[in-house]
Amino acid sequence: MKTLPDAARQVEQAQTVLSMWLELCKDTEEANKIAAIITLLDGVPEAMDAAESLLFVLENPDHAEEQP
């Protein structure tokens, strides 16, 4: 099973691939679809990282200052 940080990095990789596809895309309709997916993924890795930090604090209240 993937960890939350691993999944966040995978979303970032997907964003990179989609951005490359968008640059190479010649079809307007296809480009719009790719851009829509990029927009849907915007901010997701950051939200996942924030959730991981919050989980750490909730699971380790005595070590909150050590959060990743």
PLY file of the C-alpha trace (Angstrom):
ply
format ascii 1.0
element vertex 68
property float x
property float y
property float z
element edge 67
property int vertex1
property int vertex2
end_header
0.00 0.00 0.00
1.27 3.48 -0.87
1.89 6.04 1.81
0.31 9.48 1.59
3.65 11.15 0.72
4.32 8.53 -1.97
0.89 9.15 -3.48
1.49 12.92 -3.41
4.75 12.47 -5.32
2.95 10.26 -7.85
0.34 12.99 -8.40
3.19 15.46 -9.01
4.66 13.05 -11.57
1.27 12.79 -13.28
1.06 16.59 -13.39
4.48 16.72 -15.06
3.51 14.13 -17.68
0.23 15.90 -18.39
2.04 19.23 -18.78
4.42 17.66 -21.30
1.49 16.17 -23.21
-0.22 19.54 -23.21
2.85 21.21 -24.72
3.03 18.60 -27.49
-0.70 18.49 -28.17
-1.85 19.80 -31.53
-5.57 19.12 -31.12
-7.52 21.86 -29.31
-10.19 19.54 -27.90
-7.59 17.13 -26.57
-5.57 20.04 -25.13
-8.67 21.29 -23.32
-9.22 17.85 -21.77
-5.60 17.62 -20.62
-5.77 21.15 -19.20
-8.96 20.24 -17.31
-7.21 17.29 -15.65
-4.23 19.47 -14.76
-6.63 21.95 -13.17
-8.34 19.19 -11.17
-4.97 18.05 -9.79
-3.84 21.57 -8.87
-3.10 21.78 -5.16
-3.67 18.06 -4.52
-0.04 17.23 -3.58
0.09 20.17 -1.18
-3.18 19.10 0.45
-1.87 15.56 0.80
1.36 16.81 2.40
-0.65 18.97 4.82
-2.82 15.97 5.70
0.28 13.87 6.37
1.66 16.55 8.69
-1.66 16.80 10.53
-1.83 13.02 10.91
1.66 13.03 12.40
0.65 15.66 14.95
-2.53 13.80 15.85
-0.73 10.47 16.20
2.29 11.95 18.04
1.10 14.89 20.13
4.27 14.82 22.25
6.46 15.19 19.15
4.48 17.74 17.14
7.53 19.99 16.75
9.32 17.13 14.91
6.72 16.83 12.19
8.02 16.11 8.68
0 1
1 2
2 3
3 4
4 5
5 6
6 7
7 8
8 9
9 10
10 11
11 12
12 13
13 14
14 15
15 16
16 17
17 18
18 19
19 20
20 21
21 22
22 23
23 24
24 25
25 26
26 27
27 28
28 29
29 30
30 31
31 32
32 33
33 34
34 35
35 36
36 37
37 38
38 39
39 40
40 41
41 42
42 43
43 44
44 45
45 46
46 47
47 48
48 49
49 50
50 51
51 52
52 53
53 54
54 55
55 56
56 57
57 58
58 59
59 60
60 61
61 62
62 63
63 64
64 65
65 66
66 67
